[in-house]
Amino acid sequence: QVQLVESGGGLVQAGGSLRLSCAASGSIFSINTMGWFRQVPGKQRELVAVFTSGGMTNYAGSVKGRFTLSRDNAKNTVSLEMNSLKPEDTAVYFCNAKGTIVRGAGYFPFDSWGQGTQVTVSS
């Protein structure tokens, strides 16, 4: 399986910045997509920013121009730089990765989630 270890998050005042990082480990053959989602209680998990299999970066409209997703392919990591944070950015942020693992003589798809990290933006 693939493990995703998240770091970063915390409490910040509105207008401040935070950086989230996510590292994938395991018998990874390839990663097709990797990025961040977020969820608030009572609402569905939503996409924040993700690298796609086509090499594009998709951002939620609400974070465009404020958040920047970066990656290190050699280390299977992604980082999310969050600037000009707003109270409505408060949520649990989850890292997600999809791709292919090697197990024995076979290749298998994976779709893994991190445990989530809390981001709280105070007004």
C-alpha positions in Angstrom: 0.0 0.0 0.0 0.9 3.6 -0.2 1.2 5.8 2.9 0.8 9.5 2.8 2.4 11.5 5.6 1.2 15.1 6.0 2.8 18.0 7.9 2.1 21.6 8.4 -1.3 23.1 9.2 -2.2 24.9 12.4 -3.7 28.2 13.6 -3.1 31.4 11.8 -4.7 34.9 11.6 -6.6 36.0 8.5 -4.1 37.3 5.9 -1.4 34.9 7.1 0.3 32.0 5.5 0.8 28.3 6.0 2.5 25.5 4.2 1.3 21.9 4.0 3.5 19.1 2.8 2.7 15.5 1.9 5.1 12.6 1.3 4.1 9.4 -0.3 5.9 6.1 0.5 5.5 2.5 -0.4 6.0 0.3 -3.4 5.2 3.1 -5.8 5.7 2.6 -9.5 4.1 5.8 -10.6 1.9 8.6 -9.3 -0.7 10.0 -11.7 -2.4 12.6 -9.6 -1.4 14.1 -6.2 -2.8 17.0 -4.3 -4.9 18.4 -1.5 -8.6 18.3 -0.6 -10.4 19.9 2.3 -13.5 19.2 4.3 -15.5 21.1 6.9 -18.0 19.3 9.2 -21.3 18.7 7.4 -20.0 19.3 4.0 -18.5 17.2 1.2 -14.7 17.0 0.8 -13.7 19.4 -1.9 -10.7 19.7 -4.2 -8.2 22.4 -3.3 -5.3 21.8 -5.7 -4.1 18.8 -7.5 -1.5 17.8 -10.1 -3.2 15.9 -12.8 -2.0 13.0 -15.0 -1.9 15.3 -17.9 0.7 17.5 -16.2 -1.8 20.3 -15.3 -2.5 21.8 -12.0 -6.1 22.3 -11.0 -7.1 24.8 -8.4 -10.4 25.4 -6.7 -11.7 28.8 -7.8 -11.7 30.0 -4.3 -8.0 29.5 -3.8 -6.6 30.6 -7.2 -4.0 33.3 -6.9 -3.6 32.6 -3.1 -2.5 29.0 -3.0 0.4 27.4 -4.9 1.0 23.7 -5.3 4.5 22.4 -5.9 6.0 19.0 -6.2 9.2 17.0 -6.0 8.8 14.0 -8.2 12.0 12.4 -7.1 10.8 12.4 -3.5 7.1 11.8 -4.2 6.1 14.9 -2.3 3.8 17.8 -2.8 3.6 21.0 -0.9 0.8 23.6 -0.7 1.8 27.2 0.0 -1.3 29.0 1.3 -1.2 32.8 1.4 -3.7 35.5 2.2 -5.6 32.9 4.2 -9.3 33.6 5.0 -11.5 32.3 7.8 -13.4 30.3 5.1 -10.2 28.4 4.4 -10.7 26.7 7.8 -11.0 23.0 7.3 -9.3 19.7 7.6 -6.9 19.3 4.7 -6.3 15.9 3.2 -3.6 14.8 0.9 -4.5 12.4 -1.9 -2.5 10.4 -4.4 -3.5 8.0 -7.2 -1.2 5.9 -9.3 0.3 2.4 -9.6 2.1 0.2 -7.1 4.3 -2.8 -7.7 3.5 -5.9 -5.8 5.3 -9.1 -6.6 5.2 -9.5 -10.4 2.2 -7.3 -10.8 1.1 -3.7 -11.0 -1.9 -2.5 -9.2 -3.7 0.9 -8.9 -3.8 2.8 -5.7 -5.9 5.6 -4.3 -4.6 6.8 -0.9 -5.5 9.5 1.5 -3.6 11.0 4.4 -5.1 11.3 7.8 -5.8 15.0 7.5 -4.3 18.1 9.1 -6.3 20.9 10.6 -6.0 24.4 9.3 -7.8 27.1 11.3 -7.8 30.8 10.2 -9.0 33.2 12.8 -10.7 36.5 11.9 
